[in-house]
Each structure stands twice: as structure tokens, then as C-alpha cells.
Amino acid sequence: MSKRTYFGTDGIRGQANSHPMTAEVALRVGMAAGKLFRRDHGRRHLVVIGKDTRLSGYMIEPALVAGFTSMGMDVRLFGPLPTPAVAMMTRSMRADLGVMISASHNAYTDNGIKLFGPDGYKLSDARELEIEAHMDEGLQEGLVAPADLGRVRRIDDAQARYIEIAKATFPRQMNLAGLRIVIDCANGAAYKVAPEVLYELGAEVIKVGVDPNGCNINAECGSTYPDAMVAAVREYRADIGIALDGDADRLAICDENGQVVDGDQIMATIAGAWAAEDRLSGGGIVATVMSNLGLERFMTARGLTLERTPVGDRSVMERMRGGGFNLGGEQSGHVILSDFSTTGDGLIAALQVLAVMVQTQRPMSALARQFEPVPQRLENVRFNKGAEPLKNATVMAAIAQAEASLNGAGRILVRASGTEPLIRVMAEGDDEALVARLVMDVVGAVRAAA
């Protein structure tokens, strides 16, 4: 595959107003993608654009609009809206392309551009490379005549549309009456829609992280900082806490005691309930290599499978589509429910957990420990540029020795980070002391080779 210049593992991302997250690059993305997706010259072409609450969105959005309209594409602007909502609306509005301006759980100083095809799924690597090729060539020849320039309109009811879509995923015969729920929106894209959905379904809602100012997205709030959610649950004696990240495609949950529940337990909760109702497709779920061995044992004990993919929601989604699975996700709380959405949706995942609470009449603390996690340890080792520690004979021997020591009663995973010069060493097994020793043995070998 050709080397990627702009696109990373999840669109284009970087520090706002520095390459590649500049107005010029955004303009080129709009021009290149507009040129590529202007397929049928006999009709108007449409792109929809959503964003989170970052200050830099005011710079990126008009640059994208200028690029798309110069290529003859009409633009519809949603304003602040969760990433999964933009994916849904791309498909429901029959758009040629969807764009989300967000850097997800990163600080406000970063921003990013994610692209969705007309089917609502993230663009393939091949499509992104085509856009890159157009970005670096002369785009003047693709410009349309003055009368053919695209037109731009704001969609004022975009948030209301998503609120109705999200509510419709909750079982019709149920409601949230009697539940006190803390919702932390990370001062991000879901700051209006998420509390409204919970309120309209009948809950008493305590709102956190719903006052964005352009610079406070993910700042000591949201799924990457669950302390704010936990504090509010304890202060207001809530039944459950839900925290979303900046673009609301992932979540964290805590029970009524303030104990945080990770993505593996969330997936187990939903998988168990769906399997009992014969709603789980594919005979199991899809998770990444980082999900706990306890989740795998939970699934196996129920005659279900856990299929593992490389880290990243795109890998999970591809395997789900290939194997007919309707539930998958990551330990980080990125949960994909393909019956409802083409990408992770933190709010809709939370609604499925709430449905289990309502149906079983059990507190979140009783649902939060679906399985006993196997002791797991992760260490990161930075290496020098140009070094290739994973090809070192001593490192390979240390990994082989660790696998032999676990003797099938655990796993060891050693991989390079996709974004930083780091080697990630993870091991898990029933013997916590052995796991810790094996990780340090491999870490030592990697450090020597780095």
C-alpha cells in the first residue's frame, strides 16, 4: 500500500492551525473529495458536515465548505453533532459524502477530519489514498463554472432528528422513569442531544460537561476523565453515571457506588442480554486483541465466540460486516451496535445497558461485573527512530519464553503503536505475579534492543 501523507488510522488529525490540520489542507480535502465523489454529472451532489465544539472548528468548517462548493457540491451544515449521528445522516439524507470535524477524546488544541461514504461507513484506506493523490495534484482543472458552484444551507433540525433516532433504539415498551442518571458530555458534540434523549425517555437527568466554550472539550470531564462523572454520581446519589467523549462515539459507565465499568464489561452486559433474547447475530461478538481474557471466557461459557481483531474500530467494524456480527467494540468503551449505527455510538450503547437495568430491575453494580477480569498488565517502551526492536533475536526469544511460561493459561501480546515510536507489551493470565514478571522480562529485552 502507498505511504499515507495526510490520513492516519482515523482520518486526518493533528494540532489545530499546524500541518496537516490547517485551513489550506482542509480546503484541499474538500476540493479533492468533492472531485472524487462527484460521480453522476446529471444531478446535484451533496455533502453533509458535522463538528464537535472545538474553537478550531470555526476555521476548518468554512475551509472544507469552500473546497466542496468550488467543485460543485452542495453542503448541509449540522453544527455540533456526535460522529455516529453524522454517519447516520449521511445515509438517511442520501448524501454523497459525510464529514465530521473532531479529534474525538483529544484536547481542544487538536482537531481532525473524518470522512464517511454514502453508506455511512468510514472510507476505506484505498479511498483515502485516492483523496490524498488528488490533494497533491493541481485541482484547478476540476473547478466548476460560476453557475455550477455548490450551495450551502444549515440544517436546523439535525439534533432533533438524531434525538428521535436514538430514542427509537430503546425498547418501545420501556422507559427510564424512576432512574436518576448522570450524563457527562465532555463539553463536546453531544452536549445538547444526550441529556435530551435521557430526559424524554423519562429519566431524572443530572448534566455534567454541557457548557462548551471552544477550549474545554474533554478538559477534566468525559470518558477519558471519569472522575467528574463519579463525583456527580456520589453527590446526587444517582443510579448510574454515563460519560461520553468529545465526539460521543465512546463511553464510560460507573455504577451507583462510583465504580467505573470498562468497555469489556459493557459489551458482556449487552451480549448476555441480546443472546438471551436471540438478538445476537454472528454467534458472538468482535473485540480487539486488547480485550480481557475474562470476556472471552464469558462468551465461551455461553456457547458464543469472541473474535479478535487488531486495535481500532475500523478493524472491528470490518470483521463485524464480514461475519454478520451486530455487536463489537474495544475495551476503551468504543462499542459498535450495527443494528443501529455504522460506527461506535456512546449514547446508544448506554441506552442498551439502561434497557438491561430496566428489564432485570437490577442495580448497575449487579450488572457491572459480568465476568471476573483476568489480571492484565500493559507497559509501553519508547524506542529510537530507525530501531526495529520486534525483529531483534533477543526480543523474539523473550516473547517465546513468556508464551511458554504461560502454557496456554494466558496471553502475551507485543506490538508497535500505530501513532508513536512505542512498543506495547501486554500480558494477562490467572497468575498475577507471573504476568508481571513476564511483562518486565520482555520490556527489559525491548529496552536493550531499542
N, C-alpha and C positions, 0 to 999 in steps of 0.2 A: 504493500500500500504506500502511496506517495506520502511524503512528510507533510504534516499539518502545520500551517503557519499561524492561523488565527484560532481555529476551533480546538477545544480541548475535549475532555471526557464529557462535559455537559455544556455545550455551546461555547461562546466566546466569553471570557471572564478576565477581569484584571482591575487594577486601581483606576478609579474614575479620573478622566482627563489625562491619563498616561496611556501610551500604546500598550495593548491594542484597544483599550476602552476609551477611544476618543470620538469626537463628533465626526471627524473625517472617515474613520473606519466604519462607524455606524452608517454614514451616507453611502459608503461603498457596499456595505452589506445590503442596504435597501436597493441600490441600483442593480447589484449582481443577482440577488434573489428575485427581484422583480423581472429582470430579463429572463431568468431561467424558468420562472413559473408562469410566464405569460404564454400559455400553451396554445390556446384557441383564439386566433385573431378575429373571430367573428363575434365576440361578446366582451362585455366589461369584465375586468379581473379585480378580485377583492383580496385585501389582506387585513386581518384584524390584529390590533396591538393592545396588550395589557401591560401593566407595570406594578411594581411594589411602591413603597413610599420614600425611596431614596431621593435626596436632593438632585443627584446627577441624572435622574430620570427626565428632568426638565431639559437636559442637554441632549440625551440620547434619543428621546422620542421624536423631536422635530427633525433631527438629522435623518432618522430612518424614514420619516414621512416624506421628506424632500427626495430621498432616493427612490422610494416606491412610486411616488406621483410622477417623477421625471420619466419613469418607464411606462407610464400609462395605467398604473394600478390604482384603483380606488382604495381608500383607507378608512377603517372604522376604529375609533379610539374608545377603549373601555375605561381608562383611568385605573385606579388601584383595584386589582382583582387577583385572586390566587392563580398560580400557574395551572393547576388542573382545570380551573374554570375557563381559562383561555384555550386550553386544548379542546374542551367540550364545545365551546362556542365556535371554534374554527370549523368543526364538523357540522354543527347544527345550523350555522349561517351559510353553509356551502361556500366557505372562503377557499381560495387557492393556497393560502398560507396563513399561519398564525405566528405571532411573535410575543414573547414575554421578556420584559426588561427587568432583570433581577439578578442578584448574586446570592439568592437563597439565604443561607444562615450566616453569611459573612457580614462583617461590619459595614456601615454606611459608606465607608471610603472606597469600597469596591462596587462594581456593577457588572452586569452580564447581559448577553442576548441569547435567548433560546428560540429555536425555530421549530414549528410543527407543520407537518404536511396536511393536505386536505382531509385525511382520515383521522386527524387528531393525535397521531403518534409523532414522537420526536423524529427528526430527519435522520436518515441513515448516514453512516460515515461517507459513503460514495456521494450522496447528495451534497453533504457539507464540502467535500473536496471539489465538486463542480462549482459551488458558490465561490470557494477560495480562488479557483482558476479564473473566474470572471472578475473577481475583485482586483486581481493584479494585472489585468489587461486593460486596454483602452475601452472605456464604457461609452464614449461619445457616440459611437455608431448605433447604439441601442436607444438613444433618446427619441421620444415621440414628438410629433408636431404639436404646436401650441394648443390646437383644438382638442388634442387627444390626451392632454395631461389628466392625471388622476384627480378625483375629488375627495375631500376629507370631511368626515362627519363624526361627531361624538355620539356614542350610544348611551343615552342617559339611563336606560333600564337594565344595563348589563348586570349590575349587582343584584337587582330584583330577580332577574332570570336565574342566576346561579343559586340564590336562596331557595327558589322553588325546586330546582333540580336536586339540591342537597336534601331538602325536606322529603322529597319523594323516595329517597333511598332508605328512609326509616320505615319499619313495618307499619302499615296503614292502621292496624287495629291497636297500636300502642301510642303512648305519649310519655312525656317526661315530667308529668305533674308529680309534685312531691319531692323532686330531686333538686338539691342545691348544687350548682355546678360553677366552678371557677374556670374561666376561659382566658388564657394569656395569648394574645395575638401578636406578641413581639413587636408592637408598633409597626406592623407590616401590612401585607396585602389583604389580609382577612379581617382587618380591624373593625370593619362595619358588618360584613356578612356573617361571620361566625357567631357573634353574640345574638344576632337577629334570628338565625336558624334555631338556636337552642331555646330562645325565648318563645318563638312561635310554636315550637313543639311542646311547650308547657313548663319548661324548667324555670327555677329561680336562678338568675344569672349574675355572677359576680365577675366584673370585667377588669382585666389587667392588660397593660400594654396596648391601649386603644387611643393613645394621644400622639400620633406621629408628628414629628416636626422636621423631617427630612434627614436628621442626623442621629436619631435614637433607635432606629430599627435594630433589633437583636441586642440592644445595649442593656445588659443585666436583666434580661427578660427573654421569654420564648423558650423553645425546646432545647436550645443549647445552654440555657441558664435556668434550670428548673427550680432554683431556689425561690424565685419570685412566686411561682405557682404554688409551691409547697407552703410558703409563708401565708399566702392568702387562704389556702385550704384550712390551715390550722387556725387562722384568725377568725374566719367566718364559719368554722365547723362544717365545711362543705362535704358532700358525699363523694366527690371526685374532682380532680384537677386535670385540665387539658391544656397543654401548651403547644402552640404551633411555631413554625419558624417563619422567617421573613416573607417567603412566598407561599407558605401554607401547604407545601407538598409533603411535609413530615410532621410528626407529633411526638410528644412525650405525655405520659399519663402518671398521675400519682393517686394513691388510694386515700380514703378518709383520714388515715393516720399520717399522711405526708410521705409515705414510702413510694419512691419512683419505680415505675414499671417500664422495662425496656421493650424494644420492638419485637423481640423473640416471644415474650410473654403475650404481647398484644396479638401477634399472629396466631399463637396457640389458642388464645381465647376465642378468636373468630373462627379458626379452623375447626375446633371442637364443636362449637355450636352449629356451624354450617354442615359439618359431616353428619351430626345427629339429625338434621333436617333434610339430609340428602341434597344439599345445595352446593357441596364442594365438588368442583369439576377437576378432572385430570387425575383423580385418585390420590391427591396430596397437595403440597404447596411447593413453591420455589423460593429458596433463600440463597444467600451468598455463602462463600467459604468461611465468613466470619461468624455466622450464626452458631449458637452454642450447641454442643453435642446433646445436651438435655432436650432441646427442641426436636432433634432427630429421633431420640428415643421415645419422646411423647408421641410423635407421629407413628412410629413403627409399632408401638404398643396398641394402636388403634387400627392396625392393618393399612395404614396410609404411608405414603412416601414423602421424603423431603429431598428434592433435587437441588443441588448446589451449583451456583454459577460464580464467575469472577465478581469482584466487588463492583457495584454500580447499578443503578436502577435500570439502565438500558439493557444490560445483560439479563437482568431478572425478567424484564418485560419481553424480551426476545424469546426466552425459554418458555414463558407462560403462553405466548402466542403459538409457539411451535408444538407445545404439548397439551394445549387445551385446558390449562390451569386458570382458575379465576381468583386465586389468592397467592400473593408473593410479596417479598419485601426484604428489608435489611434490619439488622439489629439496631441501627440508628433511629428507627421509627419511620422509615420511608416505606409505607405499606401501600401496595397496589391492589385494588379490587376491580378487576377488569369487567365485572358485570355493570359497573357504574362509570368507570373512568379509564382513560388510556395512559395515565401516569399516576404517580403517588398523590393521594389526597388526604391530608391530615384530618380535616373536618369529617369527611365521610367515613374514614376509618374509626374515628372517635364515636360516631353515631352507631356503628356496628357493635362496638364494645358496650355502649349505653343500652342498646337493644337487648344484649345478653343480660345486663344488670336488671332491666325491667322484667324480662321474661322469667328469669330464675328467682327474682326477688332476693338476690344475694348482694351483700355489700361488695365494693370493689376489692377490698382486702381479701375476700374469699376467692375472687377470680384472678387476682394478680399473680398467684403462684401456681400456674397450671402445671409446671414441672420444676424439679429441683435442678438449678443450673449446675453443670459440671464446672469445677474450678478451672478458670481460664486466665492466662497471663499473656499480656502483649507488651513487647518492648520495641522501640524504634532506634535504629542505629544509622547515624548520618555517615555518608561516605564521600570521598573526594571525587571531583569531576574526572571522568575518564576511567575510574576504577570499575571493575566488574566482579564484586565480591561473590555473587552467586555462581560464578564459573570457577572459583578457587577450589582446588582439590581438598584443602583442609576444611573449608566450609561445607562442601558436599559430604565429606566423611562425618562431620559433626552432626549434620542433619540425619544421615543414615543411622548413626549410632543412637540418636534421640528416638527415631522411629522404632528401632529395635527394642529400646528400653521400654517404650510404651506398650509394645507387644499386643497391639490391637485394642488396648483399653484406653485409647485416647487418640488425639490428632496433633500433628505439628505442621504448621504452615509458615513458610518463609517466602516472602515475595517483595518485589521492589514497588515502592509507591509510584503511582502514575503521575503525580504532580510535584514531588520533591525528591532530592537525592537521599532517600531514606530506604533502608531495608527494614521491613516489618516482620518481626519474629513473634508468632503466636503459637502457644501450645495449650492443650486442655486435656484433662484426664481426671480420674477419680482420686488419684493420689496427689494432693495439692503440693506437698513438699517435692515430689518427683518432678512435677510440672515446672515448678520454679527453678529447680536445678538444671533441667534440660534447656529451658529458655536461656539461662545465663551461660551455659556451655556453648550454645550456638551463637549467642550475642558476642561472646569472647572471640570466637573464631572469625566472625564477621568483622569485628573491630580490628583484629590483626591483619585482615586482608584489605581493609578499607583505606 
